[in-house]
Amino acid sequence: MILFSSDFADALKKGIKNSSESIVICSAFIKVNAIKLILKDVSNQVSVSVVSRWSKHDLVYGASDLEVYEWCESQGYRFGVNRALHAKLYSIDCETIFLGSANLTHRGLSISGAGNIEIGTQINPKVTDLQKLSAFIEDEVEWIDSSLFEEMAVEVEKAKLSKVNEEKQDWSDSVKSQLEKDIKYLWMHELLFTSPSDILNMNFDDEQSVHDFELLKLDLTSLDSEALKAGFIESRLFAWVRCCVGYDNEVRFGWLTNQLHNALLDDNTPYRREVKEFIVILFDWFKYMPEKFEVKKYNRSETVTLKS
């Protein structure tokens, strides 16, 4: 069922009002007044978990509100952060899931007057869908406590006053280290389909090149070697490599192929020989970044070491 704008919001609000067990909200942007309104009729018996992206830039410029954590805490709800979150998902009682483009904001859900034109859908999840959502919630979300919140709040307030490097606001190393979660699973669309040289000679008629260009959040005005390396380091694929390989451990090509095959969450997992093709591309990226990776070639295989 395809739902547009207010129809999506109305169906979501009705589902939340009738919930009896659990609600999971994943939204890149969350505004405090919007979450108060959308959850105002929830029973005290319902377990609520809320996940947002909460980049420092989002909070400094008002795309999301710091007050969301404080309100969730006052209600006994869990509030967590996944820095790579872009999804908008609302799960109710593990029976209904709303998916779409609508963030938990007034404009996203047309809560007060005019809103954005949003499109979404309502589905009844399968067991495998719920397993994947549970794995994400438990393994890839950092649940915020008062200590971490206070540290983040101080940084946001200082950034609001300074307004230095407005487009490059980022958390301190201290906060980032606390938000950094091990990435144990990947989707196929989070893999790289092309090598660095392919992207530097960008062909927008090639779907795989376009996929990688968007995945690495690149910009034509600054498409160079440093931008490629920075995009790779910020990707979930690199986070998975870091988690899987660890620092200063030499691992073989075949071992990494097997690890990636086991890490993919897609229902139709590719055959091992197909996964091998992705590892070939990944080794191209390793070789492109000798300051970060050491690749050794043996008679019949290669190894990689992630430098500390």
JONOR-V523262 format. One record per residue. N is the residue number from 1. PSI is psi in whole degrees, -180 to 180 (NA if undefined). OMEGA is omega in radians with two decimals (NA if undefined). BURIAL is + if it has 16 or more other C-alpha atoms within 10 Angstrom, else -. Layout:
BEGIN
N & PSI & OMEGA & BURIAL
N & PSI & OMEGA & BURIAL
END
This chain:
BEGIN
1 & 122 & 3.11 & -
2 & 130 & -3.11 & -
3 & 134 & -3.13 & +
4 & 133 & 2.94 & -
5 & -110 & -3.03 & +
6 & -30 & 3.09 & +
7 & -40 & 3.10 & +
8 & -47 & -3.12 & +
9 & -42 & -3.12 & +
10 & -44 & 3.13 & -
11 & -38 & 3.12 & -
12 & -47 & -3.14 & +
13 & -39 & 3.11 & +
14 & -44 & 3.13 & -
15 & -43 & 3.14 & +
16 & -42 & 3.14 & +
17 & -34 & -3.09 & +
18 & 3 & -3.11 & -
19 & 149 & -3.10 & +
20 & -14 & -3.05 & +
21 & -58 & -3.01 & -
22 & 150 & 3.04 & +
23 & 132 & 3.03 & +
24 & 125 & 3.12 & +
25 & 126 & 3.02 & +
26 & 116 & -3.11 & +
27 & 128 & -3.11 & +
28 & -46 & 3.13 & +
29 & 138 & 3.08 & +
30 & 127 & 3.07 & +
31 & 143 & -2.99 & +
32 & -42 & -3.14 & +
33 & -33 & 3.13 & +
34 & -44 & -3.12 & +
35 & -34 & 3.08 & +
36 & -43 & -3.12 & -
37 & -42 & -3.05 & -
38 & -26 & -3.11 & +
39 & 13 & -3.01 & -
40 & -25 & -3.10 & -
41 & 13 & -3.09 & -
42 & 135 & 3.13 & +
43 & 151 & 3.09 & -
44 & -17 & -3.12 & -
45 & -9 & -3.07 & -
46 & 131 & 3.06 & +
47 & 127 & -3.08 & +
48 & 129 & 3.07 & +
49 & 130 & -3.08 & +
50 & 130 & -3.13 & +
51 & 133 & 3.11 & +
52 & 168 & 3.12 & +
53 & -44 & 3.09 & +
54 & 51 & 2.98 & +
55 & 154 & -3.13 & +
56 & -40 & 3.14 & +
57 & -42 & 3.13 & +
58 & -41 & -3.08 & +
59 & -36 & 3.14 & +
60 & -39 & -3.05 & +
61 & 13 & 2.92 & -
62 & 11 & 3.06 & -
63 & -31 & 3.03 & -
64 & 163 & -3.09 & +
65 & 136 & 3.00 & +
66 & -33 & -3.08 & +
67 & -16 & 3.13 & -
68 & -43 & 3.13 & +
69 & -46 & -3.09 & +
70 & -41 & 3.12 & +
71 & -44 & 3.11 & +
72 & -43 & 3.14 & +
73 & -40 & -3.14 & -
74 & -24 & -3.14 & -
75 & -5 & -3.09 & -
76 & 21 & 3.13 & -
77 & 149 & 3.03 & +
78 & 137 & 3.05 & +
79 & 126 & -3.09 & +
80 & 169 & -3.09 & +
81 & 135 & 2.90 & +
82 & 112 & -2.97 & +
83 & -19 & -3.13 & +
84 & 4 & -3.03 & -
85 & 129 & 3.01 & +
86 & -16 & -3.04 & -
87 & 158 & 2.98 & +
88 & 107 & -3.04 & +
89 & 138 & 3.11 & +
90 & 111 & -3.11 & +
91 & 130 & -3.09 & +
92 & 116 & 3.06 & +
93 & 23 & -3.11 & +
94 & 21 & -3.12 & +
95 & -30 & -3.11 & -
96 & 135 & 3.07 & +
97 & 130 & 3.03 & +
98 & 126 & 3.12 & +
99 & 145 & 3.07 & +
100 & -155 & -3.07 & +
101 & -2 & -2.98 & +
102 & 114 & 2.98 & +
103 & 163 & 3.12 & +
104 & 70 & 3.10 & +
105 & 166 & 3.13 & +
106 & -44 & -3.13 & +
107 & -36 & -3.13 & +
108 & -38 & -3.09 & +
109 & 14 & 3.11 & +
110 & 45 & -3.03 & +
111 & -38 & -3.13 & +
112 & 98 & 3.13 & -
113 & -147 & -3.06 & -
114 & 146 & 3.11 & -
115 & -174 & 3.08 & +
116 & 160 & 2.99 & -
117 & 108 & -3.10 & -
118 & 151 & 3.10 & +
119 & 134 & -3.14 & +
120 & -178 & 3.13 & +
121 & 158 & 3.12 & -
122 & 127 & -3.09 & +
123 & 159 & 2.96 & -
124 & 108 & -3.00 & -
125 & 149 & 3.01 & -
126 & 169 & 3.12 & -
127 & -41 & -3.13 & -
128 & -35 & 3.09 & -
129 & -45 & -3.12 & -
130 & -35 & 3.10 & -
131 & -42 & 3.14 & -
132 & -41 & 3.11 & -
133 & -42 & 3.12 & +
134 & -41 & 3.13 & -
135 & -40 & 3.10 & -
136 & -48 & -3.08 & -
137 & -43 & -3.04 & +
138 & -29 & -3.03 & -
139 & -24 & -2.95 & -
140 & 11 & 3.11 & +
141 & 132 & 3.04 & +
142 & 114 & -3.12 & +
143 & 124 & -2.99 & +
144 & 137 & 3.00 & +
145 & 176 & -3.04 & -
146 & -34 & -3.12 & -
147 & -49 & 3.13 & -
148 & -39 & 3.13 & -
149 & -44 & -3.13 & -
150 & -40 & 3.12 & -
151 & -42 & 3.13 & -
152 & -41 & -3.12 & +
153 & -41 & 3.11 & +
154 & -44 & -3.13 & -
155 & -40 & -3.14 & +
156 & -45 & -3.12 & +
157 & -39 & 3.09 & -
158 & -40 & -3.13 & -
159 & -36 & 3.11 & +
160 & -35 & -3.13 & -
161 & -39 & -3.04 & -
162 & -40 & -3.08 & -
163 & 36 & 3.12 & -
164 & 139 & -3.14 & -
165 & 61 & -2.98 & -
166 & -37 & -3.08 & -
167 & -1 & -3.07 & -
168 & 29 & 3.10 & -
169 & 127 & 3.13 & +
170 & 156 & -3.14 & +
171 & 155 & 3.04 & +
172 & 164 & 3.11 & -
173 & -34 & 3.14 & -
174 & -48 & 3.13 & -
175 & -44 & -3.12 & -
176 & -39 & -3.13 & -
177 & -31 & 3.13 & -
178 & -26 & 3.12 & -
179 & -11 & -3.06 & +
180 & 117 & 3.14 & -
181 & 150 & 3.05 & +
182 & 133 & 3.08 & +
183 & 108 & -3.07 & +
184 & -17 & -3.08 & +
185 & 153 & 3.12 & +
186 & 158 & 2.95 & +
187 & 156 & 3.14 & -
188 & -38 & -3.08 & +
189 & -7 & 3.09 & -
190 & 1 & 3.10 & -
191 & 159 & 3.06 & +
192 & 135 & -3.08 & +
193 & -12 & -3.08 & +
194 & 166 & -3.13 & +
195 & 166 & 3.12 & +
196 & -40 & -3.11 & +
197 & -34 & 3.10 & -
198 & -41 & -3.10 & -
199 & -37 & 3.11 & +
200 & -28 & 3.03 & -
201 & 58 & -2.93 & -
202 & 130 & 3.07 & -
203 & 106 & -3.07 & -
204 & -1 & 3.00 & -
205 & -8 & -3.13 & -
206 & 117 & -3.05 & -
207 & -36 & -3.12 & -
208 & -40 & 3.10 & -
209 & -41 & 3.11 & +
210 & -42 & 3.10 & +
211 & -49 & -3.10 & +
212 & -38 & 3.10 & +
213 & -44 & -3.13 & +
214 & -38 & -3.13 & -
215 & -40 & -3.11 & +
216 & 4 & 3.08 & +
217 & 50 & -3.09 & -
218 & 166 & -3.10 & +
219 & 130 & -3.11 & -
220 & -28 & -3.10 & -
221 & -16 & -3.14 & -
222 & 46 & -3.12 & -
223 & 96 & 3.12 & -
224 & -178 & -3.07 & -
225 & -43 & -3.11 & -
226 & -37 & 3.12 & -
227 & -40 & 3.10 & -
228 & -46 & -3.12 & +
229 & -42 & 3.13 & +
230 & -41 & 3.11 & -
231 & -40 & 3.13 & +
232 & -43 & -3.12 & +
233 & -31 & -3.13 & -
234 & -5 & -3.05 & -
235 & 158 & 3.05 & +
236 & -28 & 3.11 & +
237 & -44 & 3.09 & +
238 & -40 & 3.12 & +
239 & -38 & 3.09 & +
240 & -44 & 3.11 & +
241 & -46 & 3.14 & +
242 & -42 & 3.14 & +
243 & -42 & -3.05 & -
244 & -46 & -3.03 & +
245 & -39 & -3.04 & +
246 & 175 & -3.12 & -
247 & 140 & 3.03 & -
248 & 27 & 3.06 & -
249 & 125 & 3.13 & -
250 & 118 & -3.11 & +
251 & 149 & -3.08 & +
252 & 157 & 3.13 & +
253 & -48 & -3.10 & +
254 & -38 & 3.13 & -
255 & -43 & -3.13 & -
256 & -36 & 3.08 & +
257 & -46 & -3.14 & +
258 & -40 & 3.13 & -
259 & -42 & 3.14 & +
260 & -41 & 3.12 & +
261 & -41 & -3.12 & +
262 & -19 & -3.06 & -
263 & -16 & -3.06 & +
264 & 133 & -3.05 & +
265 & -13 & -3.06 & -
266 & 145 & 3.13 & -
267 & -43 & 3.12 & -
268 & 79 & -3.13 & -
269 & 133 & -3.13 & -
270 & 156 & 3.07 & -
271 & 160 & -3.09 & -
272 & -36 & -3.14 & -
273 & -30 & 3.08 & -
274 & -39 & 3.09 & -
275 & -35 & 3.12 & +
276 & -35 & 3.13 & +
277 & -36 & 3.09 & -
278 & -34 & 3.12 & +
279 & -34 & 3.05 & +
280 & -46 & 3.11 & +
281 & -41 & -3.13 & +
282 & -39 & 3.09 & +
283 & -31 & 3.03 & +
284 & -40 & 3.10 & +
285 & -38 & 3.09 & +
286 & -46 & -3.11 & +
287 & -26 & 3.14 & +
288 & -15 & -3.06 & +
289 & 66 & -3.09 & +
290 & -21 & 3.10 & -
291 & -18 & -3.08 & -
292 & -33 & -3.06 & -
293 & 146 & 2.99 & +
294 & 118 & 3.14 & +
295 & 130 & 3.10 & +
296 & 140 & 3.14 & -
297 & 127 & 3.08 & -
298 & -174 & -3.06 & -
299 & -48 & -3.02 & -
300 & 10 & -3.10 & -
301 & 177 & 3.06 & -
302 & 158 & 3.04 & -
303 & 162 & 3.08 & +
304 & 145 & 3.05 & +
305 & 128 & 3.06 & +
306 & 118 & -3.07 & +
307 & 140 & 3.10 & -
308 & NA & NA & -
END
